[in-house]
Amino acid sequence: MPVVPPSPEELAELAARHGFRLGEADRKSFAGLVEANLAAHEAVERLYTRSAPSAPHRDYEWPADNPLGAWYVRTRIPPTGDGPLSGREVVIKDNIAVAGVPMMNGSRAVEGFVPRRDATVVSRVLAAGGTIVGKAVCEDLCYSGSSFTSASGPVRNPWDPTRHAGGSSSGNAALLAAGEADFAIGGDQGGSVRIPAAFCGVVGHKPTHGLVPYTGAFPIETTIDHLGPMTRTVRDAALLLSVLAGDDGFDPRQFRTPEPPDYLAAVEQDIRGVRVGVLTEGFGLPMSEPGVDDAVRAAADRLAAAGAVVSEVSVPWHREGLDVWTVIGTDGTARQMIDGNGYGMNVPGRYDPELMVHFARGRRVHADDMSDTLKTMILTGAYAAERYDLRHYAMARELAWELRAGYDAALAEVDVLVLPTVPYVAKPLPGPDATREERMVNALGMVGNTAPFDASGHPAISVPAAPVDGLPTGLMIAGRRFDDATVLRVAAAYEREVGGFPVAAR
């Protein structure tokens, strides 16, 4: 479509907004200069249209039987090669592009979009022999740790359908726990792989930032965006990570990414002599349930029984990490995901112009349909950016280095840190009479232990600890950056020690 130059009124408004004092002659002069520059925009649109791909035809169907509300769309995409995932069924979080299959990202603002390209992780699954069987519901633009914000409706916990499944990879966790898929790929910016894994009693691994390419997934904020495996066993998480990990040449998050090691070999090793630090600051949070803390300390005892050297470790920065993450997750997210229509600018990665345009128009039309968590984030981030000139975002990114250094110092003394993934078991889904404040606490009250590791970039896995009051909870194991192998090794040893993880009644 042609690029239309600004009208005199539009140019005058733009000039005033930027503090330019232009007389009539100035405005006419700049109008010609701007119009000349916009010729390049029109040329770029013409060139892009000539080379842009078309979406392939892939059959899909809207799920008729969906009691947990966890499926967004069903499909069956056969593998493109043979490999370690042959014969396995994989579900994809609906913030990840599967070409030719509708994508909603939990939001009316994205509803109706059909990607033209597969995300890198999708291509890798298919090349490794996996069969993609559908897209799983996620929360509204992935901005919730609970499972009631998706525009398609709540996702219910298979252990108790009156309770939430965690978020934002809510559908993934529910489908795995219900036995409806072998593997899932989720996204994690504040705990969105690990939180639903903990609440639904499955395994969720957030890799080191940049280990798994994010190319083709709907971004939230580049510095905290992660994709990772969700499975029912640790070995399966290691298997899926071995397929997903590695530089794809397109993702700016993959900065100095080393060659991935053999994760499957790591999970077969015992943990005799491995140093496990019980992170003091991860326990006794204001919202912690004593039973959850006790279950995780008991899990640490089981690691000791398996041969690990267990000690108490303090990282004072851990309690400060939530504030650091919150500023990144409001100011940074408002700038990139909202003002930047998902992708933002200024990074040399792959972009999706069609998705950016679709979302930009959709969020204006459906602004009132956004969840309260999103509206709060947008209002906070926009105000802070305009009133304080983004200085708090810059401060938070600088402090993220100190947060990372705090964990690194502890991980120089021990090999992994252990703590509760979430401070409590899954709460009931909020009713129609719940206040906005109650919904906000339900949506984001559990991220205190998970979010700091997104800001620092360290790998962290959640595996089921002993149930509390008949409901799952999570043991989180965090390690050195790019030492995902040791994190998986300790998790697998714990799984063997307890004789496997319990499953939801089917």
N, C-alpha and C positions, 0 to 999 in steps of 0.2 A: 504494500500500500504506500502511496506517496507520503513523503515527510513534509508536513505543512509548516511553513515558517510562522513565527509568532506575529500576532496582530499588533498594531501600535499600542493598544491597551495592555496586552499581555507583556510586551516588552517593557512598558512603563512600570508595571507591577513588579516584574522581576528586578528591574533596576532599583526600585524603592526598597524591595526586600533585602537587597544586598548593600544598601547605603549609598548607591551611586546617585549623584546629582547631575542629571542629564538635561540639557536644554533641548529645544526642538531640533536644532541642527545635529546635536549629538545623537539623538534618538534615530534620526533618519540615517546617519552614518553607520551607527552600530547595527541597525536593521539590515543594511546591505551586507555588512561583514558577517553577521550571524547567518543570514540566508546562504551566503557563499560556503560557510563551513558545513551547513546542513546538507549540502550536496553530497558530502562524503557519507553522511548517515543514510541517505537514499541509496547510494552505491553499495554500501555494506548490506543493506536489506536485500538488494537485488542479488548480490553475490551469495549471501547466506541462503536465500530461497532456492538458488540454483543447486546448492550442494547438500541441503538439509535432508536427512533420511525421512522415510515414511514409516509409520507404525506397521509392523507385520500383522497379519491376521492370526489371531489366536482365539480359540473358542473359550468362553467363560459363561458362568451362570450365577445368578443371585441365589444364595442358599435358601432352600425351602425349610430345611430342618436345622435350626440354629438356636437350641434352647439356652445356651450360655451367652448368646449375642456376640460370639467371638469371631465368626467368619465375616469378612466383608464381601468377598467374592470367591467363588470356587472356579478352578481351572485344572487342567492337566497338561503341563508342558513337558514333553519328553526330553530326555537328556540329549546333548549334542556329542557326547563322547562316553567312553567307559572309564571307570576309576573308582576311587575309594567310597563314593556315595552311591554306587550302582545298587538299585533295588530299594533305595531309601526315599521317603517322601518328605519334602521340605515345604514349610509355610513361610511366607515373607511378610514382615511387618508392612503395613500399608503406607508407610512414608518412603518406601523403597520402590524405585521404578521397575516394573515388569512391562516390557514393551507390548502394546496391543491390549493390555488389560487395564480396566479403570482403576484410578487411584483417587482416594479421598483424603487421606491423612487425617481422618477423624473430623473434618471440617467442611461446613457448607461452602467455605471460600475456595476449596480445592475440588469439590464434588463435580464430576463430569469430565475431569481431565483424563486423557489417555496418553501415556508416554510413548515416545517414538523409539527410545533406546533402552536396553536393559542396563540396570546398574551393574557395575563391575562384579559385585558379589553374586548377582544373579547369573551372569555369564560364567563365573567360576563354578558355581554349583552345577549348572547344566553340563559344563565340560568335564566335571568330575563324576558324571553318571547319575546325579540326583534328578528326581522328578519333582517339579514345582506343582503343588496341588492347590494353591490358593493364596489369597492375601488375608491377613489377620487384622481385625479392628485395632486401631490405636487411638489414643486420646486426641482431643482437639489440638491440632498442630503439635502434638506430642508434649504438651505443657501441663502434665499432671502426673502425680505418683499414685493416684487412685484410678478407678475405672468407671467413672460416671459422666465424663465430660464429652465423650465422642458424640457427634451429631447423629450417629446411627443408633444411639442408645447405650445403656450400661452393659458392661461385660461382667458376667457373674462368676464367682469363684466355684470351681468344681467341688471343693470340700464343703462349702455351704453357700448355696446360690443366693442367700440373702445378703452376702457380704461381697465386698469389692475384690477384684482379682489383682490389684496393683496396677501401676502404669509407668510409663506410657505404653510399653509393649504388652498391653493387657491381653489382647486376643491370643498372642503367641503363647503366653504362660498358661492360659486357660485351656487351649487346645492341646498342648503337650500334657498337662496334668490329666486331661480327659482321655488321653490316648488316641487323639484324632490326627496326629502327625508324629513323625520320627524326630525331625529337627525343625528349628526355627531360626531365623535371623532377625535380631532386634536392634534397636538403636538406644543409646544411652548418653544423655547430656547431664542429668542430675541423679541418675540411678535407674533409668528406665528399662534396663535389662535386669538388673539385680533385684530391684524392688518387687516386680511381679513374680520373679523366680522365687523369692523368699515367701511371699504371701500364698503362692500356689504350690510350693513344695517341689520345685524343679531346679535345674542347674542353669545359672546365667552368668556368663563371663564377659566382663568389660575389658577388652584388650588394652594394652598400652596405647595411648593416643597416637594415631598415625600408623599402627601396625596393620590394620585392615582398611583398605581404601573406602572412603565415603562417597566416591564418585557415583552419581545417579540417585542418591538419597536426598530427601528434602532437608536442607540445612536448617539448623536453629542458630548456632553461633560457632564459627569455624574452630575456635580454640577449645571448645568443649564437645564437639561432635564425635561420637564413636559409634561403630557398628560392631556387633559381636554375636557369638553363638548362644542359643538357648536349647537345652536338651534335657533328657531324663537321667543321663549318667555323665560322669566326668570324662570317661573315655570318649563318649560321643562328642562332648564339647571340644576335646583335644583333636578329634578327627575332623570336625567341621572347621575349627580354627586353622588346621593345617591346609585346608582347601582355600580359605578366605584370605589368609595373611600374605603380605608381600606388596611391594610397590607396584602401582599400575601405571605410573608415569603421568597421571592426570590430576592427582589429589594434592593440593598444597599442604594438607595436614601431614603428609608423609615426608617429613624433614629428617634426613639422616637415619632412615629406617634400615636397620640391619637385616641380613638374610635370616628368615625364620629358621629356628632349630627344629629338631624332630620332637614334636609335642607328644606323639604316641609313645615314643621310647621313654619320655620323661614320666608318663603316668604309670609305667610299669615298675619304676624304681621304688624302693622303700624309702623311709624318711629317718632312718637311724642317724642321729647326729645333726639333723636339720634343726636350726634354731628358730623357734616360734616365739614371737613377742605378743603377749596379750595386751592390747592397746588400752591403757587405763581410761583415756578420755572418750572411748567409744561406749562406755557403760555409764549407767546412772544419769542419763539425760533427763531433762524435766518431764518428758513424755514416756520414759522407759517403763515397761512392765517388768517387775522383778522376775517373773517366770521366764521371760525371754532372756534377760541377762544371765540367769542361772543356767538355762539350756546351752548358751554359748560357752560359758565357763566349763560346763560339763563336757562340751565338745573339745575344748582345749585339753582337758584331762585325757580324753580318748586319743588325742594326738601324742600326748606323753606316753601313753600305753603302747603306742605304735613305734616308739623309739625316738621321738622328737625331744629336744631340750627346750622346755617351756619356761618362760620367765615373764614377769610383768615389765612393760615398757611404757614410757610416757612420751607423748608428742604434744606439747601444749598447743602447737599450731593447729592441731586437728579441730579443736573447739572454735578457733577463729576462722577456719576454712569455710564455714557456711556463709559468713558475711562476705568473704571474698567472692565465693561462687554466686551469691545473690546479686551482687552488683554486675558481674559479668552476665548473669542470666536475665537481668532486666535491661540495663543500659545497652549491653552488646546485642542482646536478642532483639530489642526494639529497633535498633539501627539496622541490623542485618536482615532479620526475618520479616520485619514489618516494613520499615522504610526502604529496605533493599529488596523487597519482594522475594525473600527467601535467600537469594544468593549474594546480595550485596555486590561489592565491586572490589577492585584492587588486589585480587589474588589470581595467579596464573593457572587456574584449574578449568575444568569443563563446566559450562553453563547450560541451562535449559531455557532458551528465550521463550518458548511456548508456555512453559510452566510459569515463568515469571509474569507474563502478560495475563494468563488465566487467573493466577492468584491475585495479582494487583486489582483486576476488575472484580473478582469474587469477594475480596475482603472489603471493598467499598460497598458492594451491594449487601453483603451479609454481616456487616460489622456488628449489628445488634445480636446476631446469632452466636457470636463468640462466647466462649466460656468465661466465667468470672476470673479464673486464673489468668487467662490471656488479657482480659481487659485491665486487670490490675498491673500486669507486667508492662503493658503498653503505656498506661498512664504514668507509672513510675519511671520507666525508661525515658519516655519523651520529656517529662518534666525535668529529670536530672540532666539530660543532655542539653536542653534549652536554657535551663537556669544556671547550670554549673559547667557548661562548655566541655562536657565529656571528661572532666578531670578525674572524677571518681572511677570511671572505667579504666583510665590509664593507671590510676593508683592500684586498682584491683589486679590488673594484669602484672604490674610490678610486684605486688605482694604474692601473686601466685608463684613467683620464683622462690620466695621465702617459704611458702607453704611446701613446695616441692623439696626444698633443702631440709626442712624439718623432718619430712618422711625419710629422705635420703640418709640423714644422720642416724635415725633409728635403724634403718635397713643396712647400715654399715655394721651394726652390732648384732642384728638378727637377720634371718633370711626372709621371713614373712611376718606380717602383722595379722592378728585375728581380732575380730570384734563382731557385734551383732550387725547384720545387714540392715534390719529395720528394728525400731525400738518396741514394737508391739505386734500382735497378730492382726489379721485383716479385720477391719471394722465393718459394721453393717453399712450397706449403701444408704446414702442420705435420702430421707423422705421428701415429699413435696413441700413440707412445712419447714424444712431446714433453712436457717438463715444463711445469707451470703457468707458471713464470717465462719459459720460452722462448715460450710462446703469448702471454704479455703483451707481450714485446718485439716479436713479430711483429705483434701487433694495434695497438700504439700507438707503436712506435718511430720512425715517420716524420712525426709531426705538428709537429716543431719549427719549421718555416717556415710552416706553414699556420695553426696554431691562434692565434698572436698577432693575426692580422688578423680573426679572429672576435671576440676580446675588444675590439679597437679599433674594429671596424665598417667598416674601409676595404674598398672593392671590390678583388677580386683574381681574375684569370683564369689558368687553366692551359692552355697549348697545347703540342703535341708539340715537343720539341727533338729533335736528332738521336738516333737509337737508339744504345744502348750494349750491346754484345754481343748485338745482334739484338733487344733489348727496348726498349720505349718508356720515355721519361722526360719530365719536364715543365719548361717555362719558365713561371715565374709572373711576372705583370705586375700590380703593385698601384698604385692611384692615390688621388687625393683623394676624400674622402667625397662621394658623389653626382656624382662626375665619372666615372661608368662609361663614358661616351662616349669619353673619351680612352684609357682602358684598352682598350676594344674597338678603337679606331682603331690603336693600336700593335700589338695582336695581329694585326689584319688585315694591316697592312703587313708584319709578319714572315711571315705565311702566304704573301703574294704573293712576297716576296723569296726564299723557299725553294721556290717552285713548288708549294705544296700540301703536305698532310701525308700520310705513308705510311699504308697500311691493313693490317690483319691479313689473313693468307692466309685465303680463304674456302673 
